[in-house]
């Protein structure tokens, strides 16, 4: 009678490495290079997001700088 592998048995190191490399090759075969139009569109999205984030942080920087300046002036007047 042939013995069946139980689920607790694991393949050896070489078999796991072979499967891992086969999985990598299979995944790389599915990779599709973006068209120049898609690349341009993605680049514009990234640039737009960076600009929005820069404006957001600049706004908070100016607001908090003014607030701390006002607090500093108030603290100097209290002394």
Secondary structure, DSSP 8 states (H G I E B T S, - for coil): ------TT----HHHHHHHHHHHHHHHHHT-----HHHHHHHHHHHHHHHHHHHHHHHHHHHHHHHHHHHHHHHHHHH-
